[in-house]
Amino acid sequence: ATQQQERREPRGPRRREFQREEEKVQEPSFAADASLEAILEELKERGIGRN
């Protein structure tokens, strides 16, 4: 949380753009995380994930 505050303060007018980008990135990233977890579970069941 501290890093985000340090990033936002000096940039000033651009922080709105960064917030929009972060919001856009968060939604698909959560979906990707869920799908990746499902894929990892399938690989574990098949035994492919063991190297």
LUMMI-897885 format. One line per field, with one value per residue: residue number from 1; z, y, x of N, C-alpha, C, CB in turn; residue in one letter. Coordinates in steps of 0.2 Angstrom, whole numbers, plus 5000, padded with zeros to 4 digits. Glycine has a CB too. Layout:
<pts>
k: c(NUM | ...)
nz: c(Z | ...)
ny: c(Y | ...)
nx: c(X | ...)
caz: c(Z | ...)
cay: c(Y | ...)
cax: c(X | ...)
cz: c(Z | ...)
cy: c(Y | ...)
cx: c(X | ...)
cbz: c(Z | ...)
cby: c(Y | ...)
cbx: c(X | ...)
r: c(A | ...)
</pts>
This chain:
<pts>
k: c(1 | 2 | 3 | 4 | 5 | 6 | 7 | 8 | 9 | 10 | 11 | 12 | 13 | 14 | 15 | 16 | 17 | 18 | 19 | 20 | 21 | 22 | 23 | 24 | 25 | 26 | 27 | 28 | 29 | 30 | 31 | 32 | 33 | 34 | 35 | 36 | 37 | 38 | 39 | 40 | 41 | 42 | 43 | 44 | 45 | 46 | 47 | 48 | 49 | 50 | 51)
nz: c(5000 | 5003 | 4993 | 4982 | 4986 | 4986 | 4973 | 4967 | 4972 | 4967 | 4953 | 4951 | 4940 | 4931 | 4939 | 4939 | 4926 | 4929 | 4939 | 4932 | 4922 | 4931 | 4937 | 4925 | 4922 | 4934 | 4934 | 4923 | 4927 | 4939 | 4934 | 4926 | 4936 | 4943 | 4932 | 4930 | 4942 | 4941 | 4930 | 4935 | 4945 | 4938 | 4931 | 4942 | 4946 | 4935 | 4936 | 4929 | 4933 | 4941 | 4941)
ny: c(4994 | 5006 | 5008 | 5011 | 5024 | 5032 | 5031 | 5037 | 5051 | 5060 | 5061 | 5067 | 5074 | 5063 | 5052 | 5048 | 5042 | 5031 | 5025 | 5021 | 5012 | 5002 | 4997 | 4992 | 4982 | 4974 | 4967 | 4956 | 4950 | 4944 | 4934 | 4927 | 4922 | 4913 | 4904 | 4899 | 4893 | 4883 | 4876 | 4872 | 4863 | 4853 | 4848 | 4843 | 4833 | 4825 | 4822 | 4828 | 4840 | 4836 | 4837)
nx: c(5004 | 5010 | 5019 | 5011 | 5005 | 5017 | 5020 | 5008 | 5008 | 5019 | 5016 | 5004 | 4993 | 4992 | 4988 | 4975 | 4974 | 4982 | 4975 | 4963 | 4969 | 4974 | 4961 | 4956 | 4965 | 4964 | 4951 | 4952 | 4963 | 4960 | 4951 | 4959 | 4968 | 4959 | 4956 | 4969 | 4972 | 4962 | 4967 | 4980 | 4975 | 4969 | 4981 | 4988 | 4980 | 4981 | 4994 | 5004 | 5010 | 5021 | 5037)
caz: c(5000 | 5004 | 4987 | 4978 | 4988 | 4984 | 4965 | 4965 | 4974 | 4963 | 4946 | 4950 | 4935 | 4928 | 4943 | 4936 | 4921 | 4931 | 4942 | 4927 | 4920 | 4937 | 4937 | 4919 | 4923 | 4939 | 4932 | 4919 | 4931 | 4944 | 4930 | 4924 | 4942 | 4944 | 4927 | 4931 | 4948 | 4939 | 4926 | 4940 | 4949 | 4933 | 4930 | 4948 | 4945 | 4929 | 4937 | 4924 | 4937 | 4945 | 4937)
cay: c(5000 | 5012 | 5010 | 5014 | 5031 | 5035 | 5032 | 5042 | 5058 | 5064 | 5061 | 5072 | 5074 | 5056 | 5047 | 5046 | 5037 | 5025 | 5021 | 5018 | 5006 | 4997 | 4995 | 4988 | 4976 | 4969 | 4962 | 4951 | 4946 | 4939 | 4929 | 4923 | 4918 | 4908 | 4899 | 4896 | 4888 | 4877 | 4872 | 4868 | 4857 | 4848 | 4845 | 4839 | 4827 | 4820 | 4820 | 4832 | 4845 | 4834 | 4837)
cax: c(5000 | 5014 | 5022 | 5006 | 5005 | 5023 | 5019 | 5003 | 5009 | 5023 | 5014 | 4999 | 4988 | 4992 | 4986 | 4968 | 4975 | 4984 | 4969 | 4959 | 4973 | 4974 | 4955 | 4955 | 4969 | 4962 | 4946 | 4954 | 4968 | 4956 | 4948 | 4965 | 4970 | 4955 | 4957 | 4976 | 4971 | 4959 | 4972 | 4985 | 4972 | 4969 | 4987 | 4990 | 4976 | 4984 | 5001 | 5008 | 5013 | 5026 | 5043)
cz: c(5000 | 4997 | 4982 | 4979 | 4985 | 4976 | 4963 | 4966 | 4969 | 4956 | 4946 | 4945 | 4932 | 4932 | 4941 | 4931 | 4924 | 4935 | 4937 | 4924 | 4925 | 4937 | 4931 | 4920 | 4928 | 4937 | 4928 | 4923 | 4936 | 4940 | 4928 | 4930 | 4943 | 4939 | 4928 | 4937 | 4945 | 4935 | 4930 | 4943 | 4944 | 4932 | 4936 | 4947 | 4940 | 4931 | 4933 | 4928 | 4941 | 4940 | 4941)
cy: c(5006 | 5013 | 5013 | 5022 | 5034 | 5036 | 5037 | 5049 | 5062 | 5065 | 5066 | 5070 | 5067 | 5051 | 5044 | 5041 | 5030 | 5021 | 5018 | 5011 | 5000 | 4994 | 4990 | 4981 | 4971 | 4964 | 4956 | 4947 | 4942 | 4933 | 4924 | 4919 | 4912 | 4902 | 4895 | 4891 | 4882 | 4872 | 4868 | 4862 | 4852 | 4844 | 4841 | 4833 | 4822 | 4818 | 4823 | 4837 | 4843 | 4833 | 4835)
cx: c(5004 | 5017 | 5017 | 5005 | 5011 | 5022 | 5014 | 5005 | 5013 | 5020 | 5008 | 4994 | 4987 | 4989 | 4979 | 4969 | 4977 | 4979 | 4965 | 4962 | 4972 | 4967 | 4954 | 4959 | 4967 | 4957 | 4948 | 4959 | 4965 | 4954 | 4954 | 4968 | 4966 | 4956 | 4964 | 4975 | 4968 | 4963 | 4977 | 4982 | 4971 | 4975 | 4990 | 4986 | 4979 | 4991 | 5006 | 5013 | 5019 | 5032 | 5049)
cbz: c(5006 | 5009 | 4983 | 4978 | 4996 | 4986 | 4962 | 4968 | 4981 | 4962 | 4944 | 4949 | 4930 | 4926 | 4951 | 4934 | 4916 | 4936 | 4946 | 4921 | 4918 | 4943 | 4937 | 4913 | 4924 | 4945 | 4928 | 4912 | 4934 | 4948 | 4924 | 4921 | 4948 | 4944 | 4920 | 4932 | 4954 | 4935 | 4921 | 4945 | 4951 | 4926 | 4929 | 4954 | 4944 | 4923 | 4937 | 4918 | 4941 | 4948 | 4934)
cby: c(5000 | 5011 | 5003 | 5011 | 5031 | 5031 | 5025 | 5040 | 5058 | 5062 | 5054 | 5079 | 5079 | 5054 | 5049 | 5052 | 5040 | 5026 | 5026 | 5022 | 5008 | 5000 | 5000 | 4992 | 4978 | 4974 | 4966 | 4952 | 4951 | 4943 | 4931 | 4927 | 4923 | 4910 | 4902 | 4901 | 4892 | 4879 | 4877 | 4873 | 4859 | 4850 | 4851 | 4843 | 4828 | 4824 | 4813 | 4835 | 4848 | 4827 | 4843)
cbx: c(4995 | 5020 | 5024 | 4999 | 5004 | 5029 | 5017 | 4996 | 5012 | 5030 | 5012 | 5002 | 4988 | 4999 | 4986 | 4964 | 4980 | 4990 | 4965 | 4957 | 4980 | 4976 | 4949 | 4957 | 4976 | 4959 | 4941 | 4957 | 4973 | 4951 | 4944 | 4971 | 4971 | 4947 | 4957 | 4981 | 4967 | 4952 | 4975 | 4987 | 4965 | 4966 | 4993 | 4988 | 4968 | 4984 | 5002 | 5005 | 5009 | 5025 | 5045)
r: c(A | T | Q | Q | Q | E | R | R | E | P | R | G | P | R | R | R | E | F | Q | R | E | E | E | K | V | Q | E | P | S | F | A | A | D | A | S | L | E | A | I | L | E | E | L | K | E | R | G | I | G | R | N)
</pts>
